[in-house]
Amino acid sequence: MSESDYNNYYSSVKDATFDDDKMLLAKQMMATNYLTSNQVKRLVKLFSFAKNQEDFARYAYPKTIDQKNYYVVGDAFTFEMSKNSLNEW
């Protein structure tokens, strides 16, 4: 996905009020696009709850073009336990 397109989608997700709405928008974006690990990381930071951060990070992995760099997504988590959970997954 181009950076310009990503920025538009990112703004839409960011502007959503609730995590459920953010998740819906982010998943819709991922249905037809591939992202980089850094783009996924930025989206993960938008979620308020650790469970939603983890759920989206797992959802996005198959649609990430640079999976070898996916470790950077762990930096987005608020809690170390979430980062460890993703690494174990």
C-alpha positions in Angstrom: 0.0 0.0 0.0 1.3 3.4 -0.9 2.2 5.7 2.0 -0.4 8.2 0.8 -3.2 5.6 0.8 -2.0 4.3 4.2 -2.0 7.7 5.7 -5.7 8.2 4.6 -6.7 4.8 6.1 -4.6 5.5 9.3 -6.5 8.8 9.8 -9.8 7.1 9.5 -8.9 4.4 12.0 -7.4 7.0 14.4 -10.6 9.1 14.2 -12.8 6.2 15.2 -14.1 6.6 18.7 -14.2 3.0 19.9 -11.8 0.1 19.6 -14.5 -2.0 17.9 -14.9 0.6 15.2 -11.1 1.0 14.8 -10.8 -2.8 14.5 -13.5 -2.9 11.8 -11.8 -0.2 9.8 -8.4 -1.6 10.1 -9.5 -5.1 9.1 -11.4 -3.7 6.1 -8.2 -2.0 5.0 -6.2 -5.2 5.4 -8.7 -7.2 3.4 -7.4 -5.7 0.1 -4.0 -4.4 1.0 -0.6 -5.5 2.4 1.2 -3.5 5.0 4.8 -3.2 6.3 5.6 -4.1 9.8 6.1 -0.5 10.7 2.6 0.4 9.3 1.1 -2.4 11.4 3.0 -1.1 14.4 1.5 2.4 14.0 -2.0 0.9 13.8 -1.5 -1.3 16.8 -0.7 1.8 18.9 -4.2 3.2 18.1 -6.0 0.6 20.1 -6.8 1.4 23.7 -6.9 -2.2 25.1 -4.0 -4.7 25.1 -6.3 -7.5 23.9 -7.3 -5.5 20.9 -3.7 -4.6 20.2 -2.8 -8.3 20.3 -5.8 -9.4 18.2 -5.0 -6.9 15.5 -1.3 -7.8 15.5 -2.1 -11.4 15.0 -4.7 -10.6 12.3 -2.3 -8.4 10.3 0.6 -10.9 10.3 -0.4 -12.9 7.2 -1.0 -9.6 5.2 2.4 -8.1 6.2 5.0 -7.9 3.3 8.1 -7.9 5.5 7.3 -10.6 8.1 11.0 -11.0 8.9 10.7 -7.5 10.5 7.5 -8.2 12.5 9.4 -8.0 15.7 9.0 -4.2 15.5 5.3 -4.6 16.1 6.1 -5.7 19.6 7.4 -2.2 20.4 3.8 -0.8 20.0 2.5 -2.7 23.0 1.8 -0.9 26.2 2.5 -4.0 28.3 5.5 -6.3 28.2 3.2 -9.3 28.7 1.5 -8.5 25.4 4.8 -8.3 23.6 5.8 -11.6 25.0 2.4 -13.1 24.0 2.9 -12.0 20.4 6.5 -13.4 20.3 5.3 -16.8 21.7 2.5 -16.9 19.2 
